Amino acid sequence: MYKYFLKRLIDFCIVFTVLALIWPFLLLITIWLHFVNKGAGVFYMQERPGKETKIFKVIKFKTMTDEQDANGNLLPDAERLTKIGRFIRSTSIDELPQLINVLKGDMALIGPRPLLVQYLHLYSKEQARRHEIRPGITGWAQVNGRNAISWQKKFELDVWYVDHCSFLLDLKIIFRTVKKVFVREGISQEGQATMEAFNGNN
């Protein structure tokens, strides 16, 4: 019952309350990013697959500029990621606008992270099971390595969560997420500003 009904009800109540309390903080971050992103905008919206691979637009604070090289190509992530953007990402503040996605029902507080649409055809049958439930702002893979672990390990953790989802497990993930945010673990993969793209093999 928790996985298919209570989880959604609890998420809605929590997010509604949190948004009512933190909207002034979100407004300040919005104004701040407006000036530091060099005209690139404040919010980053991108199509992602949700439950049963239904496509929705995920909302995040934008932490990179849109600076380009002489040929009009975007500069590497590491060069476009601003100092403030790095701080916002390392503290997971960039994820807060996704509370709106949770309120709408596109996402849950806890679940497999919603990844890029172009990855869908690369998943094995087992890996694709991560879409049996709503994606989350944080999840079992995020508190067990986040971007510092391999894609294969991340998918194994995602599917494990799908099979073991429970109220107690979600509480455990929330507490471990808070700890991860404070110690800023697993923000990026070694040698990467964020994490390398998934190609079906890594």
Secondary structure, DSSP 8 states (H G I E B T S, - for coil): -IIIIIHHHHHHHHHHHHHHHHHHHHHHHHHHHHHHTTTS-SEEEEEEE-GGG-EEEEEEE--B---B-TTS-B--HHHHB-HHHHHHHHTTGGGTTHHHHHHHTS-EEESS----GGGGGG--TTGGGGGGS--EEE-TTGGGTGGGS-HHHHHHHHHHHHHH--HHHHHHHHHHHHHHHHHT-SSS-TTSSS-----S--
